[in-house]
Structures are given as C-alpha cells and as structure tokens.
Amino acid sequence: MSEPLLFSPLTIRGVELKNRIVVPPMHQYSAIKGFPTDWHLMNAGKFAAGGAGLVVVESTKVERRGCGTVGDLGIWDDKFIEPLGRLVRFIRQQNAVAGIQLGHSGRKARATRPWEGDRPLQRTAEIDAVIDDWDEWTPVAPSAIAHSEKWPVPRALERHEVKDLVQAWGEAARRAHEAGFDVLELHGAHGYLVHEFLSEKSNQRSDEYGGSELNRMRFITEVTEAVRAHWPAHKPLFVRLSVEDNAGWGPEQSARLATILKPKGVDVIDCSSGGITDVAPILGKEIKYSYQVPLSEYVRRHADIMTMAVGLIIHGDQAEQILRDGQADLIAVGREILNNPNWPMDAALKLGVEGPFRNVPPQFGYWLGTRDKRGFGTRPSTFQNGLLDPGKVS
C-alpha cells in the first residue's frame, strides 16, 4: 500500500491538519456553571497527545437557555474566553489543531445527564441549591411541540428572539476566535435547536422561519452568515447535520442545504443521523461497521463539499478504505478513541506508517519507539489477545 491517506496532511483554508483523524465533539457534562474544569483539560489533552490531527471540544452553548444539563459548557459571555483558551493552548502544545462546536439544546434543554436517566430535570430543593436561574432556563424551540411524551412542551421562540439567537451564534464565534480555536463547528444535528428548525416535525412556524424547506433552512443560513462575519476567513467552518433523521429530513434535503451553506463559508459537513425523535435511526437492517458512512458519501457527491464520516469506525484499515473509496475527507473516531486515546498511534503502527511515534509527544513516543526498534520480542497489547492467546484481535 502507498502512504496511507489517513495520515496524509489536509489543508482547509489556512489551517493544516497533520492527518485526517478527528476527535468529534462528545459531551462530558462536567462543566461548572458553564466553565471548563480540569476534566476537560485532561479529556481533550489525552486525545491531542494520542496523535489526532483535530480535537473538537464538545458542544458549547451560545446562550444560557441552550444548556442541556447542569454540566454543559458555555460561551455566552466573554468570561468564558480565557478558560476555554487554556484548553486550546494545551491541545496546540501536542501538535494538534483545536476546534470547538457551538450548540443550543432547544427543546431538549434542562435535562438530567444521560447516566442519570436522560430525562427532563425535576425541580427539587437540592436542584435549587445548585441552579439559581431555574425559571430563566426554560426550554425553547421553533414551535411549542414536545420532543416526545416524556418531555415538556417548550416555549415557541418569538421572531425577535430568533433574530437575537442568530447574533448570539455570531458573538459566540467571536469568542471562540479570541480563545484561539482554529476550527469551528455548528451543531445542526441530533434534535437540538438548529435541527428543530430544519424538521417539519418540530417546526410549524408560519413566519419566514417555517413552512417551506427553504424557510426552515433560513435559521441555519442566517447563523452561518452571522458566524462568518465574526469568524476569520482563514479558519475552517464545519456544520454537523443529521443527514438522515427518519422523520422527514434525509440525504436529499441535507445535500440541498449543503449547497446553500458552502458559498456562505462552510467547508465541511459532519455527517451524523437521528435525534429529532426518541427513535434511533436504523440505516439498513442493522447497526454495523461504518453504518453512517453512506450519508457522508451522498452529501460529498451531491453537494460537492468536503465531508467527515462518523459511525462505528473502529479500525485503521477501515478508516483508510473510507478515504480511498472517496466516501469522506475526514474520519471522526468517537467512542473508539474513548476506549483507546492512542488510537491514531495504534492505527499508524498497523498501517505501516514510517515513524509512527513521531506524531505523539516524546514523553512517551521516545520510549515506545525505542521498544519498537529493539524488538524485545513484544507486540503492543492491541495486536493480540494476550500471552496465552496471541491471535490477532478482530
């Protein structure tokens, strides 16, 4: 095999990624009043040190009402700039690019953390001791339609509030730039506010933000314009979409939206699925390796835009084949990189990349490289089941 595409650099606008491996935004639910903690530094830092080209900090909320849980990160005030900048500086020190996702939970706000039941948060004396703005933290949405039976009916946004939210996204982009991030992603997927505007199931407005498909696309289009007004031209802009939500919004609509957003300054569509209902989308007969990759391929081909693939991408050769088949330009490795933060280094070894330890910090790359050169008759633990069963792990 020629030099793996997975480890070839990619330049988007004025930013060069050392490889095509992206750590996607994954909620940690560990912020305190919107501020990052040492957990966030450790979490992002270990992925950057593990060799990923781009590390994207989790969905960070553009306004207080947009917080999904008590642990969501915030960027609705300038006071968040410096604490977020601390994350950026550490990611950069590991020779990785720092990205951030901007989001708003919409009607799915004011909820418990997933491991606490993933349900609407109930007001108690204990909660009041932690949250001093319960009434202001009211779930809002394009229309007064609940996500499902277990969720409360949100308050429909007034037209002027929609306009204010557009500007809130723009100001959040300014703060992200001032914090030092080099890649920005807008969260338009998984049933959160932007997705709620796109879907006929959740958007039944009668003004210019509802009704026709083009009207339902207006909010994300205006958000993109506001963001680009504050986000430097040399920095890339991504948009995450639920390319298929099994509720009326699908690949054709996503491709049409991408063709609108591309000339507005969007460079990459991050292709996910689901979230507008509680029913998980089943793409095909079963969830299997690369199950969402066809969504990336479709948008890439029909909208002539770069895409990022995600969805049960586990192995390095699997990721390499996705790139070689032209199904995506970037590979997002989520849960699997939680399992192995050094996944990029592991993939480099298995794909036969020359000098696989060069792209990780010398604090451990040196020692691993020395072991590899000297042999010692060993193989990394990820290459076999154990001493008694050295068979290759599937």
Secondary structure, DSSP 4 states (H G I P E B T S, - for coil): --S-GGGS-EEETTEEESSSEEE--------BTTB--HHHHHHHHHHHHTT-SEEEEEEEESSGGG-SSTT-EE-SSGGGHHHHHHHHHHHHHTT-EEEEEEE--GGG-SB--GGGTSSBPPP-HHHHHH-S-TTTS--EESSS--SSTTSPPPEEPPHHHHHHHHHHHHHHHHHHHHHT-SEEEEEE-TTSHHHHHH-TTT---SSTTSSSHHHHTHHHHHHHHHHHHHS-TTS-EEEEEEEE-SSS--HHHHHHHHHHHGGGT--EEEEEE--SSSSPP--SSS--TTTTHHHHHHHHHHHT-EEEE-SS---HHHHHHHHHTTS-SEEE--HHHHH-TTHHHHHHHHTT-SSTTTTS-HHHHHHHHHHHHH-TT---GGGSS-SS--PPP-
